[in-house]
Amino acid sequence: MKKGNSGETEAGRRITGVLIPLVAVAVLAACGCRPKIAIVVDPALDTPTSTARTQFKNDLDAAGYSVVETVTPFADPVAVRSYLQGLSESRLRGAILIGDIPRAYQYVEFIPANPALPATTEEVISYQFYSDLDGNFAASPGYVSPGGHAHSYDVHSGDVDWEIWVGVLPLYEDDYEATAEAINRYFTRNHQFRTAGTTIPRAFLEVNEHYSATTMAEHTSILADLQSGPYSWTPWSAMASAQFFFDSPPAGLTVAQGYAALSAGVADFFSGAAHGSWAAHGQLDIPWAETAASMPPHPATTTPIKAYPAWAILE
Ligand SMILES: [Ca+2]
């Protein structure tokens, strides 16, 4: 029987591989050292999302996380950050902010790699304010928030790395009823995903306006990237049924074919990527994305809709 570096046998490793998850869950639960996720809930969304949230919290618990939830009318982003900082000593991994949670802002400068292009500055919403819990956010003397925000910072210093991830299920267009419906739909799908796995009945479909291939070698490289590259939608994009569309004259492929396939109802999960890049077609635009929750036919196609995807990601 072969021995590994630490001296254990192949059989030992196999047995260990079976036992460790069961033992680990029991030990982590007992010692209180499970990785922790904080859920911060806007009080106005507490009752209307309560049932779905309970399911979500149970799912996280079953996945080995410890969940701490607060339903608090935080006065400002400093109070939210202080709350998260208080949890950060106890294996806090991430925070999910639900609803109208106070937002901090940062004044940032974008310096292009191309020296011929000018730097641009902008005041942006800062969820980094909650991800970096031990760094310093400050306003320099004389700094005035361009948007008139009370908590806006132009200096970020110290340990600027992020300690936790932050997820946001925001208040949508100041409409609490629509937001609650959307959040409940999300948690329902999340539960389906966790319990039924990643199976989808038809296919994953991606239309990507960023890329275009001029040779078959380029086509093959782009396709491989979309299937399993850093920006791919694995595991769905790696399935044999996945379909990808980008402009590739050597392969006779166009983005228009992709939108037609979407309208023809081939997909359960659609990803459309356009970004507003200078190279984009502009076939995926904001008005269409704004109404994509109901997945209307794309204006570029006249094909009658046979079925809509269950999920759509537009970027
Ligand atoms: Ca940090």
Residues whose N, C-alpha, C, O or C-beta is under 5 A from the ligand:
A	BS01	CA	D132 L133 D134 G135 D159 V160 D161 W162 E163
